[in-house]
Amino acid sequence: MNTIQNRQGCIDCFLPYSDPAQMQATVNALKQEPSVANIYLLSTDPEAPAIEGCSRINIDSINSSATMRAIAGATTAGYALLYNKTNRLDMGYLALERMLRIAADTGAGMLYSDYVTEVDGKRTNAPVIDYQEGALRDDFNFGSVVLFDSSVLRFAARELKADYKSAGFYDLRLHISRMAPIVHINEYLYSDVTVDNRRSGEKIFDYVDPKNRAVQIEMEQACTEHLKAVGAYLEPEFKLVDFSRGDFPREASVVIPVRNRVRTIRDAIDSALSQQTDFDFNVIVVDNHSTDGTTEAIREYAGNPRVLHIIPERVDLGIGGCWNMAANHPEAGRFAVQLDSDDVYSSPNTLATIVNAFHLQNCGMVVGTYMLTDIDCNPIPPGVIDHKEWTPDNGRNNALRINGLGAPRAFFTPLLREITVPNTSYGEDYALGLAFSRNHQIGRIYDVLYFCRRWEDNSDANLSIEKTNANNLYKDRIRTWELQARKAMNLKNA
C-alpha cells in the first residue's frame, strides 16, 4: 500500500446509530473517503429510520461480545473502523490513509490516535497515551475511533469464549494485545463533539459507582482470563505474616504526610488523636516544607507527646518519600495507618478496627471503606466506596484492572520497610498494594472507616488532560512492572 489509489476500499466502518440528521452527516463525510468500502450502522432499535448509504446491523449494546462478533463477521475489507460515540465524526485530511500506512508499517492489530473534541464550537486537543502490557484498565482511553486489522479482528473474535453484555470490547482488545501490537498514533487524526463535561475529579470514581457493579464483574472475569493466558495469574495462596517480627516502641502509628493544608491539617490531627484503643499509638506528621501556615498549625500540638512533627531535611520528597521517612523512623509503630491531610476518620474506633483486622485476617496490608463527603463531612455522590471487587480469592488479580484500592490503607511496618514506597505523589499507594498482594493477603474492612473530603484544593479535583495522562501512564507502568514480576515468579515456582 504505497498510494491513495491502491488503498481504495480498504476500510469497513461501523458506527453506533444516533440522531438521523447527525448520523447522515457522518455517513456522507465517510462516503467521500476513497479508502472506505462499506458503512454499517450498529442499532439497538430495529425500527429506527434507515440512513442513506449504509447498512444496518441490529445489536444488543455497543460493547457486547455479540456486537464484536457481528463486526468481525460483517467486515470484508482489509481493515475495520469502529467509532464508539454517537456524535458527529469528522476525519482529518488524509487521516485514514495515514492510519493505513502506519498499520502496514507496524503490523498493528489495532490502532488509535490523538483527537480533537469540540464543545460549543470550541476545539480542544485531546491527546491519549501509549498502550503497554500493563494497560489493563477497562477504562483505558483509546479515543472514539479504533482501526482493526480485519484478519486479526476475525481471529480474536473467534477466540472470545464469554458472552459479555458490557465487557465485549474489553475482552476483544485483550485478545488482540496477545496477538499483535496495539499502536498509538501521536497525531490528531479526527474530531468529535464531547458530551461528558464533568471535571476529572468527578470522573475518577465511575468504575466503583454501585450502579456499575454488574459491569465490573464482567470486566473482572475478562481480565482474569487474560492474566491466565499471559502467565501472570496468581492462585489464592498467601504467605503467613509473623507479627512478632521487629522491636517497636508502640503498636501503631497514624501517618499524615502534608504540604500546604493549613485549612484541614488540624482536623486530620484531631481525628487521629481522638482514636480510642487499648494499645499505644502515635501520630507522625511529615511536614514537607509547607509555606502556608501548616507548619505553625502543627506546632500547636508540640505539647502532646503523641504527635511527632517531622520536617525532612531533604527537599526532593513526594508523598511516598514522606511515607518512607515515617515508616523508617525509630518511633514508628508496628502498623502504619494512613490518614491524608484532607481527611478524617469516621469514628474513634477506626484505628482499633484496622489493627484488629491484621491479626484476624493475617494480612500484610489492610484496606478499609470510605465515604466521599464535602469539606463538612456531608455525603456526596457516589457515596460509599467499598471496593468489593477486592475479594480474598481474586482481589490481587483484579487489582491489575482497577485504578485504586480504597482507603484507609494500613501496612505491617516490617514489610513496608522491605518494599519501600515509590517517591512519587501519585500512584504510590497503588504500587504498594500490588507489591504487598504479590505474596500476602490484603485484609478488607467493609464498614465505613474514613471520610474522604472533596473540596476545591484536592490534588485531583480538576486535573488538566496532560496531568491526567501522566498519572494514567505511570499507573499503567506500575502494572507493567507488576505483570513482569508475577510472570517471573510463576515461572520460577513452576
Helices and strands as residue ranges (DSSP letters): G 5-7, E 11-16, H 20-31, E 36-43, E 55-58, H 65-74, E 79-83, E 90-91, H 95-106, E 110-119, E 122-126, E 145-149, H 150-159, H 168-177, E 182-192, H 200-203, G 206-208, G 210-212, H 213-230, E 252-258, H 265-273, E 281-287, H 294-299, E 307-310, H 319-327, E 335-338, E 344-345, H 350-361, E 365-373, E 379-385, H 395-398, E 409-412, H 413-419, H 428-437, E 442-453, H 465-493
